[in-house]
Amino acid sequence: MNAPDRNISERPVIRQLDDAAANRIAAGEVVERPASAVKELVENALDAGARRIEVVYADGGKTLIRVTDDGCGMTAEDLPLALCRHATSKIDGSDLLNIRSFGFRGEALPSLGAVGRLAITSRAQGFDAVQITVDCGRVGPVRPAALSQGTRVELRDLFVATPARLKFLRTDRAEAQAIADVIRRLAMAEPWVSFTLRDESGGRGREILNITAEQGDLFDALAARLARLIGRDFAANAIPLDATREGLRLTGYAALPTYSRGAAVEQFLFVNGRPVRDKLLIGALRAGYMDVLARDRHPAAALFLTCAPEMVDVNVHPAKAEVRFRDPGLARGLVVSSLRHALAGAGHRSATTVSDATLGAMRPEGAPVSAPPRYQGDYGRAQIQRPSPGAIAAGLAAMRPGFADAAPEFRAAPAGMDPEAAVLDLGAALAPSARPAEAVLDTAGPAPDTDDTAAEAHPLGAARAQLHGNWIVAQTREGMVIVDQHAAHERLVYERLKAVAHAGPVPAQALLIPEIVEMAPSDAQMLLDHAEDLAALGLGIESFGPGAIAVRETPAILGRIEAAGLLRDILDELADLGASERLRARIDAVLSRMACHGSVRAGRQMRLDEMNALLREMEATPLSGQCNHGRPTWVELKLADIERLFGRR
C-alpha cells in the first residue's frame, strides 16, 4: 500500500461551512440512530417539567418519531431560537460544571432538522399555540397551531438528507428495541413521570409501554417502577442500597447473586438522574459481586449515584452517555463497598426464582421428563474428586473453635511452594491432630434446638431427613427447605478462611532472586503509585530504574507465580478502572479451593444434630445463600405450593 501523496501543488483554501453542512456534521455525533433522537427529545420534555410523555414511532423510528409532553412549552419567539445551534435555556454558559439538566448543548433540534423533516408545535401557559417546520435544514415560518398544553415534536424520514446513514441502521425490530430501552432507562430515572410508548408501523397502533406515575417516597416509587420495567422477580429478589461517602450518595437496588443473568441485560446505572454506560461504574458493579458470581454470570442492579454537579463532568461526549468523576476512586469505592455490605447483610437469602424453578421441575406421574434447571457454573473436576487428606484437614480446621487463633500459622508458607503444596501445608498447620470428617460439625455453630417447634421458627427450619447422602430436608412453619449440604458447608468454610486471611496484611514470601519486569515508564509509575496497596496484599515491588519494576515479594498462599503476567493484569485493570481486584481475586480463589476440598462431601451421612447445626450456621453467615461458584445452597417450597402440586388448591 502506497503512502498518501502529501505534495499538494496548490495551497488549500480554508472556507466556512454553511449552517446546513455544520448541522449535518453535528447530527452525525448527536443522532446515531432513531433511539438517539428519541433520547434527546424525551430529555428535552423532562427538562421542561413534563409529567406525562407519549412517544410514538413507526418502522423502528426511521419514518416517524413523535414525542408529546405536558411541559412548560415555548412561545412564538422561542421556536426559531430553539432551531439555532448552541441555543439553549438550560445553561447560560458561565459554568459548564454546574449542569443540573439532561440537555445543555443546544444541538439536538437543529441536528434533527438538518437530517430529516421536523415539525415542532408548542404552547406556553398564557400564550397561543404555534408551530415551526424544518425540512432538511430549511426552516419555515412560525404559524398558528392547535395544542392545549406543552410541546409536540414530530420527526419524519430520519436521515432523508443523508441517505448513506440509513445503510448503517439495523432492522426495524432492532431499532424499535433500542427505542424501548431508552424509554425504560429514562422511566427509571423519573419514577414520578408517566410514559407511553406506541408503535404505529403499518398504520396499526400497538401499545408497547404504558407506565403511570408512581406514588410515595424515593424508594417506594423506585421499587414500584423497577417492578414494572424489569419485572416482579427482580423486585422480589433485590436489596435496597443507601450509602453516602464524602458528598457522593448511592441509592437503588441490587439483586441477590442467585438472581443473576447470562448477559449484562439488567444493569442500569445513573449519575445525577442521567442514564450512563460508564465503564468505571460497570467495573465497580462487577467487583461488588466478584466473590459470589461465576465468571459467565452477570449481576442485575439499578444504581443511582448523586452528587454536586461540580463533582462530575458530563460534557465529555456528545451523547452524554459517559461521565468523568473528579475523584473516580471515591465513586468506585462507594459502589463496591456498598454492594458487598448489602449482599453480606442479606445473609442466607436465596432468590425466589430458585424455588420457582424447583416447582417447575416437579411433575405428576406420567408427565414428560424435562431437563433440570441449570444454575450458574458447574461442579468442577476438583469438586467430585477425592480431596487429599491435607486439603480436607485445612477445611475442617476452619470450622473448629479457635480457628482465628491459628492465624500466625495460617500466615506462613515456605518460599517457592506451589499453590497445591501451600494448601496441603496450610492443612497440616491448622490440623495438628487429624480429625475424621464425621466430627467436623460437632462443634460448628450454636447448639441445635431441642424443641422442634422452636427450631421450625428459624428461617431454615428444623432438619427432618437427609436424602441420597447430600440433601438435607428441613421443615419450617410455612413449608419445607431443601439444602445442598456440600455447597452450603463450602460457603461456611470459605467465609471463615476469608475472615482470617483478610484480618490483616497478607503474608508475603521473599524471592531469593527478585524478578525484574520491564515495561513502559508510565506503566511502571502507575504500579509504583499503588505499591502500598499491593504490599498489603503480599506483593512487594520497587523501582529498578526507568521502565523497570523489581518484584521482591509475592503472596505466600499463591506459591510460585509469573510476576510479569500478574503485573500486566493489574496494569490493565488500573488503566481501565483506576483500581485492581486481580490480586485479591487470586488469593480468594485459593481459599475457595481449600474450602471446596475441606467441606462436608456429598454422600456423607449426617446426624440430625449435625444437620441442625449446619442450618443455624448458615443463618448466621453472610452470603450463605449461594456457594463459592454462585449456585444456590438451598431452596424453599411454601406449604401452599406443595398443596397446589397435589391439587388441594
C-alpha positions in Angstrom: 0.0 0.0 0.0 1.5 3.3 -1.1 1.8 6.2 1.3 -0.7 9.1 0.7 0.6 11.9 -1.6 1.1 14.9 0.6 2.7 17.0 -2.1 -0.1 19.4 -2.8 0.6 21.7 -5.8 -1.8 24.4 -4.7 -2.4 25.8 -1.3 -5.7 24.6 0.2 -8.3 27.2 0.9 -9.9 27.4 4.3 -13.6 28.1 4.0 -16.5 28.5 6.4 -19.0 25.7 6.1 -22.6 26.8 5.8 -25.1 26.1 8.6 -26.7 23.1 6.8 -23.4 21.3 6.5 -22.4 22.1 10.0 -25.7 20.8 11.4 -25.4 17.6 9.4 -21.9 17.0 10.8 -23.2 17.7 14.3 -26.1 15.3 13.7 -23.6 12.5 13.0 -22.4 12.8 16.6 -25.7 13.5 18.4 -28.1 11.3 16.3 -26.5 8.0 15.8 -29.8 6.1 15.3 -33.6 6.6 15.9 -33.1 5.8 19.6 -30.7 8.7 19.9 -33.3 11.1 18.6 -35.9 9.7 21.0 -33.5 10.1 23.9 -32.8 13.8 23.0 -36.5 14.6 22.6 -37.6 12.9 25.8 -34.8 14.5 27.8 -36.0 17.9 26.5 -39.5 17.0 27.7 -38.2 16.1 31.1 -36.2 19.3 31.3 -39.4 21.2 30.5 -41.0 19.8 33.6 -43.3 17.3 31.9 -45.3 14.8 34.0 -46.8 12.9 31.0 -44.8 11.9 28.0 -46.0 10.0 24.9 -43.6 8.5 22.4 -44.9 7.2 19.0 -42.7 5.7 16.3 -43.1 3.8 13.0 -40.8 1.4 11.2 -38.3 1.4 14.1 -38.3 5.2 14.1 -37.0 5.6 10.5 -40.2 7.1 9.1 -41.8 8.6 12.2 -40.9 9.7 15.7 -43.4 11.8 17.7 -42.9 13.0 21.3 -45.7 14.8 23.1 -45.4 16.2 26.6 -47.3 18.4 29.0 -44.3 20.6 29.9 -43.9 24.3 30.1 -44.0 24.8 26.3 -42.5 27.5 24.1 -43.7 30.8 22.6 -43.5 32.1 19.0 -40.3 33.9 19.9 -38.7 30.7 21.3 -39.3 28.4 18.4 -36.8 30.0 15.9 -34.1 30.2 18.6 -34.7 26.5 19.5 -33.6 25.6 16.0 -30.3 27.6 16.2 -27.2 25.7 17.1 -25.9 26.1 20.7 -29.1 28.0 21.7 -30.5 26.6 25.0 -32.4 27.5 28.1 -30.6 25.0 30.3 -27.4 27.0 31.0 -26.1 30.5 30.5 -22.6 29.4 29.5 -20.8 30.8 32.6 -20.2 27.5 34.3 -20.1 24.3 32.4 -19.6 22.2 35.5 -22.8 23.3 37.2 -25.2 21.3 34.9 -28.5 20.3 36.5 -30.4 19.3 33.4 -30.4 16.5 30.9 -29.6 18.7 27.9 -27.3 21.7 27.7 -25.5 21.7 24.3 -28.3 23.1 22.2 -27.6 20.7 19.3 -30.4 18.2 19.3 -33.2 20.1 17.5 -31.0 21.8 14.8 -29.3 18.4 14.2 -32.6 16.6 13.8 -33.9 19.3 11.5 -30.8 19.0 9.3 -31.2 15.3 8.6 -35.0 14.9 8.5 -38.4 16.6 8.3 -39.1 18.2 11.7 -42.2 19.9 13.0 -42.5 21.5 16.4 -45.8 22.5 17.9 -45.8 24.2 21.3 -47.9 26.2 23.7 -46.7 28.0 26.8 -49.2 29.0 29.5 -50.8 32.3 28.7 -49.8 32.1 25.0 -51.3 30.8 21.8 -50.1 27.5 20.3 -47.6 27.9 17.4 -45.7 25.6 15.0 -42.5 25.7 13.1 -41.1 23.3 10.5 -37.7 22.4 9.2 -37.2 20.4 6.0 -33.6 19.1 5.8 -32.2 22.3 7.2 -34.7 24.7 5.5 -36.5 26.5 8.3 -40.1 27.6 7.7 -42.0 30.5 9.3 -43.8 30.3 12.6 -47.5 29.6 12.2 -50.6 29.4 14.4 -51.5 25.9 15.5 -53.8 23.9 17.8 -52.4 22.4 21.0 -53.8 22.5 24.6 -50.5 22.4 26.5 -46.9 21.5 26.3 -44.9 20.5 23.2 -45.3 18.0 20.3 -42.2 17.3 18.2 -42.7 15.2 15.1 -39.7 13.9 13.1 -40.4 12.1 9.8 -38.0 10.5 7.4 -34.9 10.5 9.6 -31.7 10.7 7.6 -33.5 11.6 4.4 -30.9 14.3 3.9 -28.1 11.8 4.5 -29.3 8.6 2.9 -26.0 6.8 3.3 -26.6 6.8 7.1 -29.7 4.6 6.5 -27.5 1.8 5.4 -25.9 1.6 8.8 -29.2 1.2 10.7 -30.3 -2.2 11.8 -33.6 -3.9 11.2 -36.9 -2.2 12.2 -37.3 -4.6 15.1 -33.7 -4.0 16.5 -34.2 -0.2 16.2 -37.6 -0.4 18.0 -36.0 -2.4 20.8 -33.3 0.3 21.2 -36.1 2.9 21.5 -37.9 0.9 24.1 -34.6 0.5 26.1 -34.1 4.3 26.0 -37.6 4.9 27.4 -37.2 2.2 30.1 -34.0 3.8 31.3 -35.4 7.3 31.4 -38.6 6.0 33.1 -36.4 4.5 35.9 -34.7 7.9 36.3 -38.1 9.6 36.7 -40.5 7.3 38.5 -42.9 10.2 39.2 -43.5 10.7 35.4 -46.0 8.8 33.2 -44.6 7.3 30.0 -46.5 5.8 27.0 -44.7 4.2 24.0 -46.7 3.2 20.9 -45.7 1.6 17.6 -47.7 2.8 14.6 -45.9 0.8 11.9 -48.2 -0.1 9.0 -50.9 2.1 10.3 -51.7 -0.2 13.1 -51.3 1.3 16.6 -49.8 -1.1 19.2 -49.0 0.0 22.7 -45.6 -1.1 23.9 -45.4 0.5 27.3 -47.9 2.4 29.4 -46.5 3.3 32.8 -48.4 5.6 35.1 -46.6 7.9 37.6 -45.6 6.2 40.8 -46.5 7.4 44.3 -44.7 7.5 47.6 -41.1 8.4 48.6 -38.0 7.7 46.6 -37.6 4.0 47.5 -41.3 3.1 47.2 -41.6 4.9 43.9 -38.4 3.4 42.5 -39.3 -0.1 43.7 -42.7 0.1 42.0 -41.2 1.5 38.8 -38.5 -1.2 38.7 -41.1 -3.9 39.2 -43.0 -2.6 36.2 -39.9 -2.2 33.9 -37.6 -5.1 34.9 -40.2 -7.5 36.4 -41.6 -8.5 39.8 -38.9 -11.2 40.1 -36.2 -8.6 40.2 -38.2 -6.5 42.8 -38.7 -9.6 45.0 -35.0 -10.5 44.9 -33.4 -7.1 45.1 -31.7 -5.5 48.1 -32.1 -1.7 48.7 -29.0 0.4 48.8 -28.5 3.8 50.5 -24.9 4.8 51.3 -23.1 8.2 51.5 -19.4 9.0 51.3 -17.7 12.4 51.0 -20.6 14.1 49.1 -21.5 11.0 47.0 -24.7 9.2 47.6 -25.6 5.7 46.2 -29.1 4.5 46.2 -31.0 1.9 44.2 -31.5 -1.9 44.2 -29.1 -4.8 43.7 -30.3 -8.3 43.0 -29.2 -11.3 45.0 -26.4 -13.3 43.5 -28.6 -16.3 42.8 -30.8 -13.9 40.7 -28.1 -13.5 38.0 -28.3 -13.2 34.3 -26.5 -14.8 31.4 -25.7 -11.4 29.9 -25.5 -7.8 31.2 -29.1 -7.0 30.2 -30.3 -5.9 33.6 -27.6 -3.4 34.6 -28.9 0.2 34.9 -26.6 3.0 36.0 -27.5 6.6 36.6 -25.4 9.6 37.6 -27.5 12.6 38.9 -30.5 11.0 37.3 -28.8 10.7 33.9 -28.6 7.2 32.4 -25.0 6.4 31.6 -22.9 3.5 30.3 -19.7 4.2 32.2 -17.0 1.5 32.3 -15.8 2.6 35.7 -19.2 2.0 37.2 -19.7 -1.2 35.3 -16.4 -2.4 36.6 -17.3 -1.4 40.1 -20.6 -3.3 39.8 -18.8 -6.4 38.7 -16.3 -6.1 41.5 -19.0 -5.8 44.1 -20.2 -9.3 43.1 -16.8 -10.7 42.4 -16.9 -13.2 45.2 -20.4 -14.6 44.7 -20.8 -15.0 40.9 -19.4 -17.4 38.4 -17.4 -15.8 35.6 -20.2 -16.5 33.0 -22.9 -14.8 35.0 -23.8 -11.1 35.3 -25.4 -9.2 38.2 -28.7 -7.3 38.0 -28.9 -3.9 39.5 -30.3 -0.4 39.2 -27.8 2.0 40.8 -28.2 5.8 41.2 -25.2 8.0 42.1 -26.0 11.6 43.1 -23.5 14.3 43.9 -22.9 18.0 43.4 -22.7 18.8 39.7 -19.1 20.1 40.3 -18.0 16.6 41.3 -18.8 15.0 37.8 -18.2 16.2 34.3 -21.0 15.2 31.9 -19.5 17.2 29.0 -17.2 14.5 27.7 -19.2 13.0 24.8 -21.9 14.5 22.5 -24.4 11.7 23.5 -23.7 12.4 27.2 -23.7 8.7 28.0 -20.2 8.9 29.5 -19.2 10.8 32.6 -15.9 11.7 34.4 -15.7 11.9 38.1 -13.4 14.3 39.8 -12.5 11.5 42.2 -13.0 8.2 40.4 -11.6 6.2 43.2 -14.2 7.6 45.6 -17.1 6.7 43.3 -15.8 3.2 42.6 -15.1 2.5 46.2 -18.5 3.6 47.3 -20.2 1.3 44.8 -18.0 -1.7 45.6 -18.2 -1.4 49.4 -21.9 -0.7 49.4 -22.7 -3.7 47.2 -20.5 -6.0 49.3 -22.0 -4.8 52.6 -25.6 -5.1 51.3 -25.0 -8.6 49.9 -23.4 -9.7 53.1 -26.3 -8.3 55.1 -28.7 -10.5 53.0 -27.2 -13.4 54.9 -28.7 -16.8 53.8 -31.3 -15.3 51.4 -31.7 -17.0 48.1 -33.6 -15.8 45.0 -37.3 -16.8 44.9 -36.7 -17.7 41.2 -34.8 -20.7 42.5 -37.9 -22.0 44.3 -40.0 -21.3 41.2 -37.6 -23.4 39.1 -37.9 -26.2 41.7 -41.7 -26.2 41.4 -41.4 -26.1 37.6 -39.1 -29.2 37.7 -41.7 -31.2 39.7 -44.2 -33.2 37.6 -47.0 -35.6 38.2 -46.6 -39.3 37.4 -46.6 -39.9 33.6 -45.6 -36.3 32.7 -42.7 -35.9 30.3 -39.3 -35.6 31.9 -37.6 -32.2 31.3 -34.1 -31.3 31.9 -33.5 -30.0 35.4 -32.8 -26.2 35.7 -29.2 -25.2 35.5 -27.6 -22.6 37.7 -24.5 -20.6 37.1 -21.4 -22.7 36.9 -21.0 -26.5 37.1 -19.3 -28.7 39.6 -15.6 -28.6 38.6 -13.4 -31.7 38.4 -11.8 -30.8 41.8 -15.1 -30.9 43.5 -16.0 -34.5 42.6 -12.5 -36.0 43.0 -11.5 -37.3 46.4 -9.5 -34.5 48.1 -6.2 -35.1 49.7 -6.0 -35.6 53.5 -4.2 -32.3 54.0 -6.7 -30.3 52.0 -9.5 -31.9 53.9 -7.8 -31.0 57.2 -7.5 -27.4 56.2 -11.2 -27.0 55.5 -12.2 -29.0 58.6 -10.0 -26.9 60.8 -11.6 -23.8 59.5 -14.8 -24.9 61.2 -13.2 -25.6 64.6 -13.4 -23.2 67.5 -10.3 -21.1 67.9 -9.6 -21.1 64.2 -8.8 -17.4 64.3 -6.1 -18.1 66.9 -4.3 -20.1 64.2 -3.8 -17.0 62.1 0.0 -16.9 62.7 0.4 -20.4 61.3 -2.0 -19.6 58.5 0.1 -16.6 57.5 3.2 -18.5 56.6 4.2 -20.6 53.6 7.8 -21.6 52.5 9.3 -19.6 49.7 8.8 -21.2 46.3 6.0 -23.5 47.3 3.4 -24.0 44.6 -0.3 -23.3 45.3 -1.3 -27.0 45.7 1.6 -27.6 48.2 0.6 -24.4 50.0 -2.9 -25.8 50.5 -1.5 -29.0 52.0 0.9 -27.2 54.2 -1.9 -25.0 55.5 -4.0 -28.1 56.3 -1.1 -29.5 58.3 -0.6 -26.2 60.2 -4.3 -25.9 61.1 -4.9 -29.5 61.9 -2.2 -30.8 64.3 -4.4 -33.6 65.3 -6.2 -35.4 62.5 -10.0 -35.4 63.0 -12.4 -37.6 61.0 -14.8 -35.8 58.7 -17.7 -37.0 60.8 -16.6 -34.9 63.7 -16.5 -31.6 61.9 -19.9 -30.4 62.8 -19.9 -31.5 66.4 -18.7 -28.0 67.4 -19.8 -25.9 64.4 -22.3 -23.2 65.2 -24.7 -22.8 68.1 -26.2 -25.8 69.8 -29.2 -27.1 67.9 -32.7 -26.5 69.3 -34.1 -29.4 71.3 -37.6 -28.1 70.8 -38.8 -28.9 67.3 -41.4 -26.2 67.4 -38.7 -23.6 68.2 -36.4 -24.9 65.6 -39.1 -24.6 62.9 -39.4 -20.9 63.7 -35.9 -20.4 62.3 -35.7 -19.2 58.7 -34.3 -22.6 57.5 -36.4 -24.6 59.9 -35.7 -27.9 61.7 -33.9 -30.8 60.0 -36.1 -33.8 59.3 -34.1 -36.1 57.0 -31.2 -36.5 54.7 -31.8 -37.7 51.1 -29.2 -39.5 49.0 -26.4 -38.5 51.3 -26.4 -34.9 50.1 -29.8 -33.2 50.5 -31.0 -32.0 53.9 -34.8 -31.7 54.2 -36.0 -29.2 56.9 -39.4 -28.3 58.0 -40.4 -24.7 58.5 -43.6 -23.2 59.8 -44.6 -22.2 56.3 -43.3 -25.2 54.3 -40.0 -27.0 53.7 -36.4 -26.3 52.8 -34.0 -28.4 50.8 -30.3 -27.8 51.4 -27.3 -28.9 49.4 -25.0 -29.9 52.3 -21.8 -29.7 50.4 -22.5 -26.4 48.7 -23.7 -24.9 52.0 -20.7 -26.1 54.1 -18.3 -25.0 51.3 -19.5 -21.4 51.7 -19.3 -21.6 55.5 -15.7 -22.8 55.4 -14.8 -20.2 52.8 -16.2 -17.3 54.8 -14.1 -18.4 57.8 -11.0 -18.7 55.8 -11.5 -15.2 54.3 -12.2 -13.7 57.8 -8.7 -14.8 58.9 -6.9 -14.0 55.6 -8.4 -10.5 55.4 -7.9 -9.6 59.1 -4.6 -8.0 58.3 -1.8 -7.8 55.7 -1.5 -10.9 53.5 1.7 -12.8 54.4 4.4 -12.5 51.8 7.3 -14.7 50.8 10.6 -13.1 49.8 12.0 -14.2 46.5 15.6 -15.4 46.6 16.3 -13.6 43.3 14.0 -10.6 42.7 12.2 -10.7 39.3 12.8 -7.7 37.1 9.9 -6.8 34.9 10.4 -4.2 32.1 7.6 -2.0 30.9 6.8 1.5 29.7 7.9 4.1 32.2 4.3 5.4 32.6 3.1 1.9 33.4 5.9 1.4 35.9 5.0 4.7 37.6 1.3 3.7 37.8 2.2 0.5 39.6 4.5 2.3 42.0 1.7 4.7 42.8 -0.2 1.7 44.1 2.8 0.0 45.7 1.4 0.4 49.3 -1.9 -1.2 48.4 -0.2 -4.0 46.7 2.2 -4.6 49.6 -0.9 -5.1 51.9 -1.8 -8.0 49.6 1.6 -9.5 49.8 3.1 -8.2 46.6 6.3 -6.2 47.2 7.5 -4.1 44.3 10.0 -1.2 43.9 11.6 0.8 41.2 14.5 -0.7 39.3 15.4 2.2 37.1 13.4 3.9 34.3 10.8 1.5 32.9 11.5 -1.4 35.2 9.9 -2.9 38.3 11.6 -5.3 40.8 9.3 -7.8 42.4 10.8 -8.8 45.7 7.8 -10.4 47.5 4.7 -12.3 46.4 1.7 -13.5 48.4 2.7 -16.7 50.2 -0.5 -18.5 49.6 -0.2 -18.2 45.8 3.1 -20.1 45.7 5.0 -19.8 42.5 3.6 -17.1 40.2 4.6 -15.4 37.0 5.2 -11.9 38.3 5.3 -10.3 34.8 1.9 -11.7 33.9 0.4 -10.7 37.2 1.7 -7.1 36.9 0.3 -6.9 33.3 -3.2 -8.0 34.6 -3.1 -5.4 37.4 -2.0 -2.7 35.0 -4.9 -3.5 32.6 -7.3 -3.1 35.5 -5.7 0.1 36.8 -5.7 1.7 33.3 -9.3 0.6 32.7 -10.9 1.1 36.1 -8.5 3.1 38.2 -8.2 0.2 40.7 -7.4 -3.5 40.6 -9.0 -6.5 42.3 -7.0 -9.1 40.4 -4.5 -9.9 43.2 -7.2 -10.2 45.9 -9.3 -12.4 43.5 -6.4 -14.8 43.0 -5.9 -15.1 46.8 -9.6 -15.7 47.3 -9.6 -18.3 44.5 -7.0 -20.4 46.5 -9.1 -20.0 49.7 -12.2 -21.1 47.7 -10.4 -24.2 46.5 -9.4 -25.0 50.1 -12.9 -24.6 51.3 -14.2 -26.9 48.5 -11.8 -29.7 49.4 -12.4 -29.3 53.1 -16.2 -29.1 53.2 -18.6 -31.9 54.0 -18.7 -34.1 51.0 -21.7 -35.4 49.1 -22.6 -38.9 50.2 -21.6 -38.4 53.9 -24.3 -39.4 56.3 -25.1 -36.7 58.9 -26.8 -36.9 62.3 -29.8 -34.8 63.0 -28.0 -32.5 65.4 -25.2 -32.0 62.7 -27.8 -31.0 60.1 -29.4 -28.6 62.5 -26.0 -27.1 63.4 -25.4 -26.6 59.7 -28.7 -24.8 59.2 -28.1 -22.5 62.2 -24.6 -21.7 60.9 -26.0 -20.8 57.5 -28.5 -18.4 59.0 -25.6 -16.6 60.8 -23.1 -16.5 57.9 -23.1 -13.8 55.2 -23.6 -14.9 51.6 -24.6 -18.4 52.6 -27.5 -18.4 50.2 -25.0 -19.3 47.4 -21.9 -21.4 47.2 -18.5 -20.2 46.1 -19.4 -20.8 42.5 -22.7 -18.8 42.6 -25.1 -21.7 42.8 -27.9 -21.7 45.3 -27.3 -23.6 48.5 -31.0 -24.1 49.4 -34.5 -23.8 48.0 -37.8 -23.3 49.8 -41.2 -24.7 49.0 -44.2 -23.0 50.7 -46.9 -25.2 52.1 -49.4 -23.6 49.7 -47.2 -24.5 46.7 -46.9 -28.1 47.9 -50.7 -28.3 48.3 -51.1 -26.9 44.8 -48.9 -29.6 43.4 -51.3 -32.2 44.8 -54.4 -30.4 43.6 -55.5 -29.3 47.1 -55.8 -25.7 45.9 
